[in-house]
Amino acid sequence: QYLVCKRKLESKKEALLILSKELDTCQQERDQYKLMANQLRERHQSLKKKYRELIDGDPSLPPEKRKQANLAQLLSEAQDRNKHLGEDIRELQQRLGEVQGDNKLLRMTIAKQRLGDDEVGARHFAAHEREDLVQQLEKAREQIETLRYDLQAALDELQDVKEERSFYQDKSDRLNQELNHVLGGHENRIIDVDALCMENRYLQERLKQLQEEVNLLKSSITKYKNALERRKNSKTHSRSSSSALTGVLSAKQVQELLSEDHGCSLPATPQSISDLKSLATALLETIHEKNMVIQHQRQTNKILGNRVAELEKKLRTLEIAGLWSLPGGKDTITFSDPTLPVLQRSRSPLLTFTDKPQKTEVKGEHQERE
């Protein structure tokens, strides 16, 4: 019992020594906090004094400039003060965390001295809690390793994408140069591939439409040939049936057949009925042809509208990029440089194909009007 009491006495002495040390540290911290409070109080007084001086202002300045100067100075000082206060708050929060940790450690030390190491460990850290902590630590390590592998894989993939991008950039540059050389363009003014693709789409649509128009014209020519052959056959077989219709009528013939005098004197014979049927058939075919022409014209207008929209989009992109501006501006860039010789400003062969459909279209409209 004497030894037990002696051991307890020694532990009490050690606890008292620790408590005295902690008391000294707490007193030192209290003195530091008091010093900081005094410094903050003095700073507050000085700031209050400066604020009063700023409110009073310089009497030599006019009122408006005095207010502006006071407001600017107040704003700058308020920003500085907020910055310093934020630093002080962070420092105080850090100190508070340290003090809380010291208090927790002190309480654990006192509990160890009172109850013993085994009891404290069993009390504060149970076996199942230790197992949970170890499992959480292992899961966190696995997640860290997985994220590290994912990051490395993403970096490798990014490097591959960069290399592929540089390869395709070099390839596109080479293709642009070769295409410019094939089309006979100037070295300092590379032909745009997007513009060529847009022009190619436009030409494909125009070619498709022209093929449809050619088919329509072929069908019309076939119909006219058949009508001429029927007329020749009707003339050779019977001269008396000259009033029979052949499916191709002029405007004058239609007007004569539909006139009132001729209509009233038209006898109700099988020949007249067949003539009227042929007239109706011819008119229906003419209406169908006109509808087809109108449909092709609408399709042409749609193609031209899409072409104009694409060109406007291209011009807008060039204007945003600074490569084109409205005529008469300071930054206007003319793509047809007059300083270049005529041989160097070679015309693109694709433009010749765009001019031909327009000429044929104008000729077709002129023939229709005739």
C-alpha positions as CSV (number, residue, x, y, z in Angstrom):
1,Q,0.0,0.0,0.0
2,Y,2.9,2.4,0.7
3,L,4.3,1.8,-2.8
4,V,0.8,2.3,-4.3
5,C,0.4,5.5,-2.4
6,K,3.9,6.6,-3.4
7,R,3.2,5.8,-7.0
8,K,-0.1,7.8,-6.8
9,L,1.8,10.7,-5.2
10,E,4.3,10.7,-8.0
11,S,1.6,10.7,-10.6
12,K,-0.1,13.5,-8.8
13,K,3.2,15.4,-8.8
14,E,3.6,14.9,-12.5
15,A,0.0,15.9,-13.1
16,L,0.5,19.1,-11.0
17,L,3.7,19.8,-13.0
18,I,1.9,19.4,-16.3
19,L,-1.0,21.5,-15.0
20,S,1.4,24.2,-13.9
21,K,3.0,24.2,-17.3
22,E,-0.3,24.4,-19.0
23,L,-1.3,27.2,-16.6
24,D,1.9,29.1,-17.6
25,T,1.1,28.6,-21.3
26,C,-2.5,29.7,-20.7
27,Q,-1.3,32.8,-18.9
28,Q,1.2,33.6,-21.7
29,E,-1.6,33.2,-24.2
30,R,-3.8,35.4,-22.1
31,D,-1.1,38.1,-22.1
32,Q,-0.7,37.8,-25.8
33,Y,-4.5,38.1,-26.3
34,K,-4.5,41.2,-24.0
35,L,-1.7,42.7,-26.0
36,M,-3.5,42.0,-29.3
37,A,-6.7,43.5,-27.8
38,N,-4.8,46.6,-26.8
39,Q,-3.2,46.9,-30.3
40,L,-6.6,46.5,-31.9
41,R,-8.0,49.1,-29.6
42,E,-5.2,51.5,-30.5
43,R,-5.7,50.8,-34.1
44,H,-9.4,51.3,-33.8
45,Q,-8.8,54.7,-32.2
46,S,-6.3,55.7,-34.9
47,L,-8.7,54.6,-37.7
48,K,-11.5,56.5,-36.0
49,K,-9.3,59.6,-35.9
50,K,-8.5,59.2,-39.5
51,Y,-12.1,58.7,-40.4
52,R,-13.0,61.9,-38.6
53,E,-10.2,63.7,-40.5
54,L,-11.5,62.3,-43.8
55,I,-15.1,63.3,-43.0
56,D,-13.9,66.9,-42.2
57,G,-11.8,66.9,-45.4
58,D,-9.4,69.5,-46.7
59,P,-11.1,73.0,-46.5
60,S,-9.0,74.2,-49.5
61,L,-10.7,71.8,-52.0
62,P,-14.1,72.4,-53.4
63,P,-17.0,70.3,-52.0
64,E,-17.4,67.9,-55.0
65,K,-13.7,67.1,-55.2
66,R,-13.5,66.8,-51.4
67,K,-16.3,64.2,-51.4
68,Q,-14.7,62.3,-54.3
69,A,-11.3,62.2,-52.5
70,N,-12.9,61.2,-49.2
71,L,-14.9,58.4,-50.8
72,A,-11.9,57.1,-52.7
73,Q,-9.7,57.2,-49.6
74,L,-12.4,55.6,-47.5
75,L,-12.8,52.8,-50.0
76,S,-9.1,52.1,-50.2
77,E,-8.8,52.1,-46.4
78,A,-11.8,49.9,-46.0
79,Q,-10.4,47.4,-48.4
80,D,-7.1,47.4,-46.6
81,R,-8.8,47.1,-43.3
82,N,-10.9,44.2,-44.5
83,K,-7.8,42.5,-45.8
84,H,-6.0,42.8,-42.5
85,L,-9.1,41.7,-40.6
86,G,-9.4,38.6,-42.8
87,E,-5.7,37.8,-42.0
88,D,-6.3,38.3,-38.3
89,I,-9.4,36.1,-38.5
90,R,-7.5,33.3,-40.2
91,E,-4.7,33.6,-37.6
92,L,-7.1,33.5,-34.7
93,Q,-8.9,30.5,-36.2
94,Q,-5.6,28.7,-36.5
95,R,-4.7,29.5,-32.9
96,L,-8.2,28.4,-31.8
97,G,-7.6,25.1,-33.5
98,E,-4.2,24.7,-31.8
99,V,-5.6,25.6,-28.4
100,Q,-8.5,23.1,-28.9
101,G,-6.0,20.4,-29.8
102,D,-3.9,21.2,-26.8
103,N,-6.9,21.0,-24.5
104,K,-7.9,17.7,-26.0
105,L,-4.4,16.4,-25.5
106,L,-4.3,17.7,-22.0
107,R,-7.5,16.0,-21.1
108,M,-6.3,12.7,-22.5
109,T,-3.1,13.0,-20.6
110,I,-5.0,13.7,-17.3
111,A,-7.3,10.7,-18.0
112,K,-4.3,8.5,-18.7
113,Q,-2.7,9.5,-15.4
114,R,-6.0,8.8,-13.5
115,L,-7.2,5.6,-15.1
116,G,-4.1,4.1,-16.8
117,D,-3.2,3.6,-20.5
118,D,-5.2,0.4,-21.1
119,E,-8.4,1.8,-19.7
120,V,-8.1,5.0,-21.6
121,G,-7.4,3.2,-24.9
122,A,-10.3,0.9,-24.4
123,R,-12.5,3.8,-23.4
124,H,-11.7,6.2,-26.2
125,F,-10.9,3.8,-29.0
126,A,-13.0,0.6,-29.0
127,A,-12.0,-2.4,-31.0
128,H,-14.8,-2.0,-33.6
129,E,-13.9,1.7,-34.0
130,R,-10.3,0.8,-34.7
131,E,-11.5,-1.8,-37.3
132,D,-13.7,0.8,-39.0
133,L,-10.9,3.3,-39.1
134,V,-8.5,0.8,-40.6
135,Q,-11.2,-0.2,-43.2
136,Q,-11.8,3.5,-44.1
137,L,-8.0,4.0,-44.4
138,E,-7.7,1.0,-46.8
139,K,-10.6,2.2,-48.9
140,A,-9.2,5.7,-49.1
141,R,-5.8,4.2,-50.2
142,E,-7.5,2.1,-52.9
143,Q,-9.5,5.2,-54.1
144,I,-6.2,7.2,-54.2
145,E,-4.5,4.5,-56.3
146,T,-7.5,4.2,-58.6
147,L,-7.6,8.0,-59.1
148,R,-3.9,8.0,-59.7
149,Y,-4.2,5.4,-62.4
150,D,-7.2,7.2,-64.0
151,L,-5.2,10.4,-64.0
152,Q,-2.2,8.8,-65.6
153,A,-4.5,7.2,-68.2
154,A,-6.2,10.5,-68.9
155,L,-2.8,12.2,-69.3
156,D,-1.7,9.5,-71.7
157,E,-4.9,9.8,-73.7
158,L,-4.5,13.6,-73.8
159,Q,-0.9,13.2,-75.1
160,D,-2.2,10.8,-77.8
161,V,-4.9,13.3,-78.8
162,K,-2.4,16.1,-79.0
163,E,-0.1,14.1,-81.2
164,E,-3.1,13.1,-83.4
165,R,-4.2,16.7,-83.6
166,S,-0.7,17.9,-84.6
167,F,-0.6,15.1,-87.2
168,Y,-4.0,16.1,-88.7
169,Q,-3.0,19.7,-88.7
170,D,0.2,19.0,-90.6
171,K,-1.8,16.8,-93.0
172,S,-4.4,19.5,-93.6
173,D,-1.7,22.0,-94.2
174,R,-0.1,19.7,-96.8
175,L,-3.4,19.0,-98.4
176,N,-4.2,22.7,-98.6
177,Q,-0.9,23.4,-100.2
178,E,-1.3,20.6,-102.7
179,L,-4.9,21.6,-103.5
180,N,-3.8,25.2,-104.0
181,H,-1.0,24.1,-106.3
182,V,-3.4,21.9,-108.3
183,L,-5.9,24.7,-108.6
184,G,-3.2,27.2,-109.7
185,G,-3.7,29.5,-106.7
186,H,-1.2,31.9,-105.3
187,E,1.3,30.7,-102.7
188,N,0.5,33.5,-100.2
189,R,-3.3,33.1,-100.5
190,I,-4.3,29.5,-99.8
191,I,-7.7,28.4,-101.2
192,D,-10.2,27.6,-98.4
193,V,-11.2,24.0,-98.4
194,D,-14.6,24.8,-96.7
195,A,-15.4,27.1,-99.5
196,L,-14.6,24.4,-102.1
197,C,-16.8,21.9,-100.3
198,M,-19.6,24.4,-100.1
199,E,-19.2,25.1,-103.8
200,N,-19.1,21.4,-104.6
201,R,-22.4,20.9,-102.7
202,Y,-23.9,23.8,-104.6
203,L,-22.7,22.3,-107.9
204,Q,-24.0,18.9,-107.1
205,E,-27.5,20.3,-106.4
206,R,-27.4,22.3,-109.6
207,L,-26.3,19.3,-111.5
208,K,-29.1,17.2,-110.1
209,Q,-31.6,19.9,-110.9
210,L,-30.2,20.3,-114.5
211,Q,-30.5,16.5,-115.0
212,E,-34.2,16.7,-113.9
213,E,-34.7,19.6,-116.3
214,V,-33.0,17.6,-119.1
215,N,-35.3,14.6,-118.5
216,L,-38.3,16.9,-118.5
217,L,-37.2,18.5,-121.8
218,K,-36.5,15.0,-123.3
219,S,-40.1,13.9,-122.3
220,S,-41.4,17.1,-123.9
221,I,-39.4,16.5,-127.1
222,T,-40.7,12.9,-127.2
223,K,-44.3,14.1,-126.9
224,Y,-43.8,16.7,-129.6
225,K,-42.3,14.1,-131.9
226,N,-45.2,11.7,-131.3
227,A,-47.7,14.5,-131.9
228,L,-46.0,15.4,-135.2
229,E,-46.0,11.7,-136.3
230,R,-49.7,11.4,-135.5
231,R,-50.4,14.6,-137.4
232,K,-48.5,13.3,-140.4
233,N,-50.4,10.0,-140.3
234,S,-53.7,11.7,-139.9
235,K,-53.0,13.9,-143.0
236,T,-52.0,10.9,-145.1
237,H,-54.9,8.7,-144.1
238,S,-57.8,11.2,-144.3
239,R,-57.7,14.8,-145.5
240,S,-61.3,15.3,-144.2
241,S,-60.3,14.7,-140.5
242,S,-58.1,17.7,-140.4
243,S,-59.9,19.0,-137.4
244,A,-58.7,16.1,-135.2
245,L,-56.4,17.1,-132.4
246,T,-53.0,15.6,-131.9
247,G,-52.3,16.5,-128.2
248,V,-50.1,19.5,-129.1
249,L,-52.0,22.8,-129.4
250,S,-50.9,26.3,-129.8
251,A,-52.6,29.2,-128.0
252,K,-54.3,30.3,-131.2
253,Q,-55.8,26.9,-131.8
254,V,-57.1,26.7,-128.2
255,Q,-58.7,30.1,-128.6
256,E,-60.4,29.1,-131.8
257,L,-61.8,25.9,-130.3
258,L,-63.1,27.6,-127.2
259,S,-64.6,30.6,-128.9
260,E,-68.4,31.1,-128.5
261,D,-69.2,31.0,-132.2
262,H,-67.2,27.9,-132.9
263,G,-68.5,26.3,-129.7
264,C,-72.2,26.9,-130.6
265,S,-71.7,25.5,-134.1
266,L,-69.8,22.5,-132.9
267,P,-71.9,19.4,-133.8
268,A,-72.3,16.7,-131.2
269,T,-70.5,14.1,-133.2
270,P,-67.9,11.5,-132.1
271,Q,-65.2,13.5,-133.9
272,S,-66.0,16.7,-131.8
273,I,-66.2,14.7,-128.6
274,S,-62.7,13.2,-129.4
275,D,-61.5,16.7,-130.2
276,L,-62.7,18.0,-126.8
277,K,-61.1,15.0,-125.0
278,S,-57.8,15.7,-126.8
279,L,-58.1,19.3,-125.9
280,A,-58.6,18.5,-122.2
281,T,-55.7,16.1,-122.3
282,A,-53.4,18.6,-123.9
283,L,-54.4,21.3,-121.4
284,L,-53.8,18.9,-118.5
285,E,-50.4,18.0,-119.9
286,T,-49.5,21.6,-120.4
287,I,-50.6,22.4,-116.8
288,H,-48.6,19.5,-115.5
289,E,-45.5,20.8,-117.4
290,K,-46.0,24.3,-116.1
291,N,-46.3,22.9,-112.6
292,M,-43.1,21.0,-113.1
293,V,-41.4,24.1,-114.3
294,I,-42.6,26.1,-111.3
295,Q,-41.5,23.3,-109.0
296,H,-38.0,23.3,-110.6
297,Q,-37.9,27.1,-110.3
298,R,-38.8,26.9,-106.6
299,Q,-36.1,24.3,-106.1
300,T,-33.6,26.6,-107.9
301,N,-34.6,29.5,-105.6
302,K,-34.2,27.2,-102.6
303,I,-30.7,26.2,-103.7
304,L,-29.7,29.8,-104.4
305,G,-31.1,30.8,-101.0
306,N,-29.0,28.2,-99.3
307,R,-26.0,29.3,-101.3
308,V,-26.6,32.9,-100.2
309,A,-27.0,31.9,-96.6
310,E,-23.8,29.9,-96.6
311,L,-21.9,32.8,-98.2
312,E,-23.3,35.2,-95.6
313,K,-22.2,32.8,-92.8
314,K,-18.8,32.6,-94.4
315,L,-18.5,36.4,-94.6
316,R,-19.7,36.8,-91.0
317,T,-17.0,34.3,-89.9
318,L,-14.4,36.2,-91.8
319,E,-15.6,39.5,-90.4
320,I,-15.4,38.2,-86.9
321,A,-11.9,36.8,-87.5
322,G,-10.8,40.2,-88.9
323,L,-10.1,38.9,-92.4
324,W,-12.9,40.9,-94.0
325,S,-14.9,44.1,-93.4
326,L,-17.3,46.3,-95.2
327,P,-16.1,48.3,-98.3
328,G,-14.6,51.6,-97.4
329,G,-13.5,50.7,-93.9
330,K,-10.0,51.0,-92.5
331,D,-9.5,47.3,-92.2
332,T,-10.9,46.3,-95.5
333,I,-9.0,43.3,-97.0
334,T,-9.4,42.7,-100.8
335,F,-8.9,39.2,-101.8
336,S,-8.1,40.1,-105.4
337,D,-4.8,41.8,-105.0
338,P,-4.2,44.1,-108.1
339,T,-0.4,44.0,-107.5
340,L,-0.3,40.4,-108.5
341,P,0.2,39.5,-112.2
342,V,-2.6,38.0,-114.2
343,L,-0.9,34.6,-114.4
344,Q,-0.6,34.3,-110.7
345,R,-4.3,35.3,-110.1
346,S,-5.5,32.2,-111.9
347,R,-9.2,31.5,-111.9
348,S,-10.4,28.4,-110.2
349,P,-11.7,25.8,-112.6
350,L,-14.7,25.2,-110.4
351,L,-16.0,28.7,-111.2
352,T,-16.3,27.8,-114.9
353,F,-18.8,25.1,-113.9
354,T,-20.8,27.6,-111.9
355,D,-21.0,30.0,-114.8
356,K,-22.2,27.4,-117.3
357,P,-25.4,26.4,-115.4
358,Q,-26.3,30.1,-115.1
359,K,-25.9,30.7,-118.8
360,T,-27.9,27.6,-119.7
361,E,-30.6,28.6,-117.3
362,V,-30.8,32.1,-118.9
363,K,-31.0,30.5,-122.3
364,G,-33.8,28.2,-121.1
365,E,-35.8,31.0,-119.7
366,H,-35.4,33.0,-122.9
367,Q,-36.7,30.0,-125.0
368,E,-39.7,29.6,-122.7
369,R,-40.6,33.2,-123.1
370,E,-40.4,32.9,-126.8
